[in-house]
Amino acid sequence: MDLNRLYFDHQASLIAADRTCSNDKRSAHLLSAAAIADHIAVAQAALGAEASAWWSTPALPEAKRHRGAWQCW
């Protein structure tokens, strides 16, 4: 798969996780983002283009996430 598509899908999953008020949906989006990050790390390694070790490390807990302007009522 194209790395640009993987990067796009990863960002879309993170944005969706940030915008949802449902903990279950947020967890699902974050799990999806983590799986995509694994695919990115594998694709980079296969191309000899490991741009960042970040892709091969687990995601940080939600504690540092910024909710921005989105509000859950």
Gaussian input, Z-matrix of N, CA and C with variables (Angstrom, degrees):
# hf/3-21g

backbone

0 1
 N
 C     1     B1
 C     2     B2     1     A1
 N     3     B3     2     A2     1     D1
 C     4     B4     3     A3     2     D2
 C     5     B5     4     A4     3     D3
 N     6     B6     5     A5     4     D4
 C     7     B7     6     A6     5     D5
 C     8     B8     7     A7     6     D6
 N     9     B9     8     A8     7     D7
 C    10    B10     9     A9     8     D8
 C    11    B11    10    A10     9     D9
 N    12    B12    11    A11    10    D10
 C    13    B13    12    A12    11    D11
 C    14    B14    13    A13    12    D12
 N    15    B15    14    A14    13    D13
 C    16    B16    15    A15    14    D14
 C    17    B17    16    A16    15    D15
 N    18    B18    17    A17    16    D16
 C    19    B19    18    A18    17    D17
 C    20    B20    19    A19    18    D18
 N    21    B21    20    A20    19    D19
 C    22    B22    21    A21    20    D20
 C    23    B23    22    A22    21    D21
 N    24    B24    23    A23    22    D22
 C    25    B25    24    A24    23    D23
 C    26    B26    25    A25    24    D24
 N    27    B27    26    A26    25    D25
 C    28    B28    27    A27    26    D26
 C    29    B29    28    A28    27    D27
 N    30    B30    29    A29    28    D28
 C    31    B31    30    A30    29    D29
 C    32    B32    31    A31    30    D30
 N    33    B33    32    A32    31    D31
 C    34    B34    33    A33    32    D32
 C    35    B35    34    A34    33    D33
 N    36    B36    35    A35    34    D34
 C    37    B37    36    A36    35    D35
 C    38    B38    37    A37    36    D36
 N    39    B39    38    A38    37    D37
 C    40    B40    39    A39    38    D38
 C    41    B41    40    A40    39    D39
 N    42    B42    41    A41    40    D40
 C    43    B43    42    A42    41    D41
 C    44    B44    43    A43    42    D42
 N    45    B45    44    A44    43    D43
 C    46    B46    45    A45    44    D44
 C    47    B47    46    A46    45    D45
 N    48    B48    47    A47    46    D46
 C    49    B49    48    A48    47    D47
 C    50    B50    49    A49    48    D48
 N    51    B51    50    A50    49    D49
 C    52    B52    51    A51    50    D50
 C    53    B53    52    A52    51    D51
 N    54    B54    53    A53    52    D52
 C    55    B55    54    A54    53    D53
 C    56    B56    55    A55    54    D54
 N    57    B57    56    A56    55    D55
 C    58    B58    57    A57    56    D56
 C    59    B59    58    A58    57    D57
 N    60    B60    59    A59    58    D58
 C    61    B61    60    A60    59    D59
 C    62    B62    61    A61    60    D60
 N    63    B63    62    A62    61    D61
 C    64    B64    63    A63    62    D62
 C    65    B65    64    A64    63    D63
 N    66    B66    65    A65    64    D64
 C    67    B67    66    A66    65    D65
 C    68    B68    67    A67    66    D66
 N    69    B69    68    A68    67    D67
 C    70    B70    69    A69    68    D68
 C    71    B71    70    A70    69    D69
 N    72    B72    71    A71    70    D70
 C    73    B73    72    A72    71    D71
 C    74    B74    73    A73    72    D72
 N    75    B75    74    A74    73    D73
 C    76    B76    75    A75    74    D74
 C    77    B77    76    A76    75    D75
 N    78    B78    77    A77    76    D76
 C    79    B79    78    A78    77    D77
 C    80    B80    79    A79    78    D78
 N    81    B81    80    A80    79    D79
 C    82    B82    81    A81    80    D80
 C    83    B83    82    A82    81    D81
 N    84    B84    83    A83    82    D82
 C    85    B85    84    A84    83    D83
 C    86    B86    85    A85    84    D84
 N    87    B87    86    A86    85    D85
 C    88    B88    87    A87    86    D86
 C    89    B89    88    A88    87    D87
 N    90    B90    89    A89    88    D88
 C    91    B91    90    A90    89    D89
 C    92    B92    91    A91    90    D90
 N    93    B93    92    A92    91    D91
 C    94    B94    93    A93    92    D92
 C    95    B95    94    A94    93    D93
 N    96    B96    95    A95    94    D94
 C    97    B97    96    A96    95    D95
 C    98    B98    97    A97    96    D96
 N    99    B99    98    A98    97    D97
 C   100   B100    99    A99    98    D98
 C   101   B101   100   A100    99    D99
 N   102   B102   101   A101   100   D100
 C   103   B103   102   A102   101   D101
 C   104   B104   103   A103   102   D102
 N   105   B105   104   A104   103   D103
 C   106   B106   105   A105   104   D104
 C   107   B107   106   A106   105   D105
 N   108   B108   107   A107   106   D106
 C   109   B109   108   A108   107   D107
 C   110   B110   109   A109   108   D108
 N   111   B111   110   A110   109   D109
 C   112   B112   111   A111   110   D110
 C   113   B113   112   A112   111   D111
 N   114   B114   113   A113   112   D112
 C   115   B115   114   A114   113   D113
 C   116   B116   115   A115   114   D114
 N   117   B117   116   A116   115   D115
 C   118   B118   117   A117   116   D116
 C   119   B119   118   A118   117   D117
 N   120   B120   119   A119   118   D118
 C   121   B121   120   A120   119   D119
 C   122   B122   121   A121   120   D120
 N   123   B123   122   A122   121   D121
 C   124   B124   123   A123   122   D122
 C   125   B125   124   A124   123   D123
 N   126   B126   125   A125   124   D124
 C   127   B127   126   A126   125   D125
 C   128   B128   127   A127   126   D126
 N   129   B129   128   A128   127   D127
 C   130   B130   129   A129   128   D128
 C   131   B131   130   A130   129   D129
 N   132   B132   131   A131   130   D130
 C   133   B133   132   A132   131   D131
 C   134   B134   133   A133   132   D132
 N   135   B135   134   A134   133   D133
 C   136   B136   135   A135   134   D134
 C   137   B137   136   A136   135   D135
 N   138   B138   137   A137   136   D136
 C   139   B139   138   A138   137   D137
 C   140   B140   139   A139   138   D138
 N   141   B141   140   A140   139   D139
 C   142   B142   141   A141   140   D140
 C   143   B143   142   A142   141   D141
 N   144   B144   143   A143   142   D142
 C   145   B145   144   A144   143   D143
 C   146   B146   145   A145   144   D144
 N   147   B147   146   A146   145   D145
 C   148   B148   147   A147   146   D146
 C   149   B149   148   A148   147   D147
 N   150   B150   149   A149   148   D148
 C   151   B151   150   A150   149   D149
 C   152   B152   151   A151   150   D150
 N   153   B153   152   A152   151   D151
 C   154   B154   153   A153   152   D152
 C   155   B155   154   A154   153   D153
 N   156   B156   155   A155   154   D154
 C   157   B157   156   A156   155   D155
 C   158   B158   157   A157   156   D156
 N   159   B159   158   A158   157   D157
 C   160   B160   159   A159   158   D158
 C   161   B161   160   A160   159   D159
 N   162   B162   161   A161   160   D160
 C   163   B163   162   A162   161   D161
 C   164   B164   163   A163   162   D162
 N   165   B165   164   A164   163   D163
 C   166   B166   165   A165   164   D164
 C   167   B167   166   A166   165   D165
 N   168   B168   167   A167   166   D166
 C   169   B169   168   A168   167   D167
 C   170   B170   169   A169   168   D168
 N   171   B171   170   A170   169   D169
 C   172   B172   171   A171   170   D170
 C   173   B173   172   A172   171   D171
 N   174   B174   173   A173   172   D172
 C   175   B175   174   A174   173   D173
 C   176   B176   175   A175   174   D174
 N   177   B177   176   A176   175   D175
 C   178   B178   177   A177   176   D176
 C   179   B179   178   A178   177   D177
 N   180   B180   179   A179   178   D178
 C   181   B181   180   A180   179   D179
 C   182   B182   181   A181   180   D180
 N   183   B183   182   A182   181   D181
 C   184   B184   183   A183   182   D182
 C   185   B185   184   A184   183   D183
 N   186   B186   185   A185   184   D184
 C   187   B187   186   A186   185   D185
 C   188   B188   187   A187   186   D186
 N   189   B189   188   A188   187   D187
 C   190   B190   189   A189   188   D188
 C   191   B191   190   A190   189   D189
 N   192   B192   191   A191   190   D190
 C   193   B193   192   A192   191   D191
 C   194   B194   193   A193   192   D192
 N   195   B195   194   A194   193   D193
 C   196   B196   195   A195   194   D194
 C   197   B197   196   A196   195   D195
 N   198   B198   197   A197   196   D196
 C   199   B199   198   A198   197   D197
 C   200   B200   199   A199   198   D198
 N   201   B201   200   A200   199   D199
 C   202   B202   201   A201   200   D200
 C   203   B203   202   A202   201   D201
 N   204   B204   203   A203   202   D202
 C   205   B205   204   A204   203   D203
 C   206   B206   205   A205   204   D204
 N   207   B207   206   A206   205   D205
 C   208   B208   207   A207   206   D206
 C   209   B209   208   A208   207   D207
 N   210   B210   209   A209   208   D208
 C   211   B211   210   A210   209   D209
 C   212   B212   211   A211   210   D210
 N   213   B213   212   A212   211   D211
 C   214   B214   213   A213   212   D212
 C   215   B215   214   A214   213   D213
 N   216   B216   215   A215   214   D214
 C   217   B217   216   A216   215   D215
 C   218   B218   217   A217   216   D216

   B1=1.4505
   B2=1.5299
   B3=1.2845
   B4=1.4568
   B5=1.5344
   B6=1.3284
   B7=1.4648
   B8=1.5260
   B9=1.3167
   B10=1.4644
   B11=1.5213
   B12=1.3258
   B13=1.4666
   B14=1.5285
   B15=1.3379
   B16=1.4615
   B17=1.5314
   B18=1.3329
   B19=1.4655
   B20=1.5341
   B21=1.3295
   B22=1.4651
   B23=1.5282
   B24=1.3370
   B25=1.4650
   B26=1.5292
   B27=1.3297
   B28=1.4624
   B29=1.5314
   B30=1.3251
   B31=1.4590
   B32=1.5281
   B33=1.3259
   B34=1.4667
   B35=1.5290
   B36=1.3275
   B37=1.4626
   B38=1.5255
   B39=1.3288
   B40=1.4663
   B41=1.5292
   B42=1.3192
   B43=1.4682
   B44=1.5224
   B45=1.3317
   B46=1.4632
   B47=1.5298
   B48=1.3275
   B49=1.4686
   B50=1.5196
   B51=1.3005
   B52=1.4614
   B53=1.5220
   B54=1.3046
   B55=1.4696
   B56=1.5229
   B57=1.3128
   B58=1.4563
   B59=1.5237
   B60=1.3114
   B61=1.4643
   B62=1.5243
   B63=1.3121
   B64=1.4555
   B65=1.5299
   B66=1.3301
   B67=1.4599
   B68=1.5196
   B69=1.3386
   B70=1.4645
   B71=1.5245
   B72=1.3243
   B73=1.4673
   B74=1.5229
   B75=1.3398
   B76=1.4634
   B77=1.5335
   B78=1.3227
   B79=1.4659
   B80=1.5212
   B81=1.3236
   B82=1.4673
   B83=1.5262
   B84=1.3253
   B85=1.4663
   B86=1.5312
   B87=1.3331
   B88=1.4614
   B89=1.5254
   B90=1.3374
   B91=1.4691
   B92=1.5213
   B93=1.3196
   B94=1.4606
   B95=1.5219
   B96=1.3303
   B97=1.4675
   B98=1.5251
   B99=1.3245
   B100=1.4660
   B101=1.5280
   B102=1.3339
   B103=1.4676
   B104=1.5249
   B105=1.3182
   B106=1.4652
   B107=1.5249
   B108=1.3410
   B109=1.4653
   B110=1.5271
   B111=1.3351
   B112=1.4710
   B113=1.5238
   B114=1.3280
   B115=1.4711
   B116=1.5277
   B117=1.3275
   B118=1.4651
   B119=1.5244
   B120=1.3313
   B121=1.4673
   B122=1.5236
   B123=1.3283
   B124=1.4647
   B125=1.5241
   B126=1.3289
   B127=1.4649
   B128=1.5214
   B129=1.3310
   B130=1.4605
   B131=1.5243
   B132=1.3240
   B133=1.4651
   B134=1.5233
   B135=1.3309
   B136=1.4652
   B137=1.5249
   B138=1.3221
   B139=1.4616
   B140=1.5273
   B141=1.3273
   B142=1.4551
   B143=1.5145
   B144=1.3276
   B145=1.4677
   B146=1.5229
   B147=1.2994
   B148=1.4615
   B149=1.5280
   B150=1.3133
   B151=1.4661
   B152=1.5199
   B153=1.3006
   B154=1.4570
   B155=1.5157
   B156=1.3128
   B157=1.4628
   B158=1.5257
   B159=1.3439
   B160=1.4584
   B161=1.5214
   B162=1.3095
   B163=1.4642
   B164=1.5190
   B165=1.3273
   B166=1.4617
   B167=1.5249
   B168=1.3371
   B169=1.4578
   B170=1.5188
   B171=1.3283
   B172=1.4676
   B173=1.5277
   B174=1.3089
   B175=1.4673
   B176=1.5232
   B177=1.3212
   B178=1.4573
   B179=1.5178
   B180=1.3284
   B181=1.4700
   B182=1.5239
   B183=1.2992
   B184=1.4609
   B185=1.5172
   B186=1.3140
   B187=1.4623
   B188=1.5260
   B189=1.3096
   B190=1.4612
   B191=1.5290
   B192=1.3156
   B193=1.4545
   B194=1.5124
   B195=1.3125
   B196=1.4664
   B197=1.5202
   B198=1.3143
   B199=1.4647
   B200=1.5213
   B201=1.2904
   B202=1.4567
   B203=1.5186
   B204=1.3234
   B205=1.4580
   B206=1.5249
   B207=1.3171
   B208=1.4617
   B209=1.5190
   B210=1.3055
   B211=1.4564
   B212=1.5172
   B213=1.3074
   B214=1.4668
   B215=1.5231
   B216=1.2986
   B217=1.4622
   B218=1.4832
   A1=108.89
   A2=115.88
   A3=123.91
   A4=110.60
   A5=116.62
   A6=120.62
   A7=112.06
   A8=117.29
   A9=119.23
   A10=111.28
   A11=116.70
   A12=120.18
   A13=110.40
   A14=115.88
   A15=119.45
   A16=111.02
   A17=116.63
   A18=120.16
   A19=110.46
   A20=116.43
   A21=121.49
   A22=110.73
   A23=116.09
   A24=120.36
   A25=111.19
   A26=116.26
   A27=120.98
   A28=110.23
   A29=116.76
   A30=120.34
   A31=111.45
   A32=117.01
   A33=120.56
   A34=110.55
   A35=117.49
   A36=120.92
   A37=111.23
   A38=117.05
   A39=120.13
   A40=111.45
   A41=116.63
   A42=120.49
   A43=110.11
   A44=116.98
   A45=120.69
   A46=110.32
   A47=117.12
   A48=120.86
   A49=110.59
   A50=116.73
   A51=120.98
   A52=112.23
   A53=117.28
   A54=121.05
   A55=114.12
   A56=118.32
   A57=119.21
   A58=111.43
   A59=115.88
   A60=121.67
   A61=111.24
   A62=117.02
   A63=122.23
   A64=110.23
   A65=116.19
   A66=119.80
   A67=111.60
   A68=117.18
   A69=120.55
   A70=111.15
   A71=116.46
   A72=119.87
   A73=110.97
   A74=116.39
   A75=119.93
   A76=109.98
   A77=116.11
   A78=120.23
   A79=111.31
   A80=116.87
   A81=120.57
   A82=110.91
   A83=117.07
   A84=120.28
   A85=111.14
   A86=116.96
   A87=120.13
   A88=111.50
   A89=116.66
   A90=119.68
   A91=110.66
   A92=116.35
   A93=120.52
   A94=110.52
   A95=116.90
   A96=120.95
   A97=110.80
   A98=117.29
   A99=120.78
   A100=111.10
   A101=116.51
   A102=120.04
   A103=110.65
   A104=116.71
   A105=120.64
   A106=110.03
   A107=117.31
   A108=120.71
   A109=110.65
   A110=116.70
   A111=120.16
   A112=110.64
   A113=116.76
   A114=120.66
   A115=110.87
   A116=116.48
   A117=120.45
   A118=110.16
   A119=116.85
   A120=120.60
   A121=111.17
   A122=116.87
   A123=121.15
   A124=110.45
   A125=116.92
   A126=120.83
   A127=111.01
   A128=117.32
   A129=120.33
   A130=110.94
   A131=116.68
   A132=120.54
   A133=110.83
   A134=116.72
   A135=120.81
   A136=111.46
   A137=116.00
   A138=120.75
   A139=112.41
   A140=116.28
   A141=119.60
   A142=111.38
   A143=115.89
   A144=120.78
   A145=111.17
   A146=116.16
   A147=119.19
   A148=109.18
   A149=115.05
   A150=121.48
   A151=112.21
   A152=116.68
   A153=119.33
   A154=110.03
   A155=115.78
   A156=119.96
   A157=110.80
   A158=117.34
   A159=121.13
   A160=112.25
   A161=117.97
   A162=120.68
   A163=112.19
   A164=117.76
   A165=119.93
   A166=112.32
   A167=118.07
   A168=121.13
   A169=109.67
   A170=116.75
   A171=119.41
   A172=111.14
   A173=115.18
   A174=120.69
   A175=110.09
   A176=115.99
   A177=120.73
   A178=109.64
   A179=116.78
   A180=118.69
   A181=110.52
   A182=115.66
   A183=121.51
   A184=113.35
   A185=118.99
   A186=121.64
   A187=112.98
   A188=118.22
   A189=120.48
   A190=112.56
   A191=117.61
   A192=120.71
   A193=111.33
   A194=116.26
   A195=121.89
   A196=107.94
   A197=116.77
   A198=120.87
   A199=112.36
   A200=118.14
   A201=119.47
   A202=111.98
   A203=116.37
   A204=121.61
   A205=113.00
   A206=118.04
   A207=120.25
   A208=110.24
   A209=115.87
   A210=121.43
   A211=109.96
   A212=115.55
   A213=121.53
   A214=108.01
   A215=116.21
   A216=120.11
   A217=110.96
   D1=150.14
   D2=179.43
   D3=-65.85
   D4=130.73
   D5=179.45
   D6=-59.49
   D7=-38.07
   D8=179.36
   D9=-60.93
   D10=-38.51
   D11=178.31
   D12=-66.35
   D13=-40.70
   D14=177.94
   D15=-62.87
   D16=-43.53
   D17=177.63
   D18=-60.22
   D19=-43.85
   D20=179.34
   D21=-60.90
   D22=-49.35
   D23=-178.86
   D24=-61.95
   D25=-38.78
   D26=178.89
   D27=-61.90
   D28=-48.15
   D29=179.64
   D30=-64.66
   D31=-39.37
   D32=178.81
   D33=-61.75
   D34=-40.17
   D35=178.37
   D36=-65.75
   D37=-41.40
   D38=178.69
   D39=-65.78
   D40=-39.74
   D41=178.57
   D42=-66.00
   D43=-43.38
   D44=178.92
   D45=-62.17
   D46=-39.81
   D47=178.08
   D48=-62.94
   D49=-39.26
   D50=-178.80
   D51=-70.50
   D52=-29.36
   D53=-174.30
   D54=-89.40
   D55=-14.95
   D56=-176.39
   D57=-87.24
   D58=149.77
   D59=176.92
   D60=-97.41
   D61=-10.03
   D62=-178.59
   D63=-87.14
   D64=124.06
   D65=177.82
   D66=-62.24
   D67=-37.72
   D68=179.36
   D69=-64.43
   D70=-45.07
   D71=179.05
   D72=-66.82
   D73=-39.48
   D74=178.58
   D75=-60.36
   D76=-45.74
   D77=178.89
   D78=-61.16
   D79=-41.15
   D80=179.52
   D81=-63.89
   D82=-43.05
   D83=178.86
   D84=-65.28
   D85=-40.03
   D86=179.40
   D87=-67.99
   D88=-36.66
   D89=175.26
   D90=-64.77
   D91=-39.95
   D92=176.95
   D93=-62.31
   D94=-44.69
   D95=178.89
   D96=-61.48
   D97=-39.84
   D98=179.22
   D99=-65.34
   D100=-40.80
   D101=178.35
   D102=-65.09
   D103=-40.86
   D104=178.26
   D105=-64.90
   D106=-39.60
   D107=177.49
   D108=-59.72
   D109=-37.96
   D110=175.89
   D111=-62.06
   D112=-43.15
   D113=178.17
   D114=-63.05
   D115=-38.66
   D116=178.32
   D117=-62.57
   D118=-45.17
   D119=-179.84
   D120=-61.00
   D121=-42.22
   D122=179.20
   D123=-65.59
   D124=-44.49
   D125=-179.84
   D126=-63.75
   D127=-41.35
   D128=178.18
   D129=-63.28
   D130=-43.47
   D131=179.88
   D132=-63.14
   D133=-40.81
   D134=-179.83
   D135=-63.79
   D136=-31.17
   D137=179.63
   D138=-89.87
   D139=-3.03
   D140=-175.74
   D141=67.61
   D142=28.73
   D143=-174.54
   D144=-125.60
   D145=49.84
   D146=-179.82
   D147=-70.31
   D148=87.35
   D149=-173.83
   D150=-68.61
   D151=-30.17
   D152=-175.91
   D153=-155.01
   D154=138.35
   D155=176.49
   D156=-71.75
   D157=-13.41
   D158=-178.09
   D159=-56.63
   D160=-37.25
   D161=-176.13
   D162=-64.93
   D163=-22.96
   D164=-178.06
   D165=-98.88
   D166=8.23
   D167=177.84
   D168=-108.34
   D169=149.63
   D170=179.52
   D171=-62.97
   D172=153.51
   D173=178.54
   D174=-66.96
   D175=149.68
   D176=176.62
   D177=-70.90
   D178=153.00
   D179=175.68
   D180=-60.94
   D181=162.36
   D182=-176.91
   D183=-66.36
   D184=-8.89
   D185=-174.54
   D186=-56.43
   D187=-30.54
   D188=-177.26
   D189=-96.83
   D190=3.83
   D191=-179.02
   D192=-70.54
   D193=142.84
   D194=176.91
   D195=-103.37
   D196=124.13
   D197=-177.47
   D198=-77.58
   D199=-17.35
   D200=178.37
   D201=63.11
   D202=-143.82
   D203=-175.32
   D204=-84.94
   D205=-8.57
   D206=-176.97
   D207=-74.79
   D208=133.06
   D209=-179.38
   D210=-122.61
   D211=143.47
   D212=174.83
   D213=-107.68
   D214=121.01
   D215=-177.73
   D216=-101.49

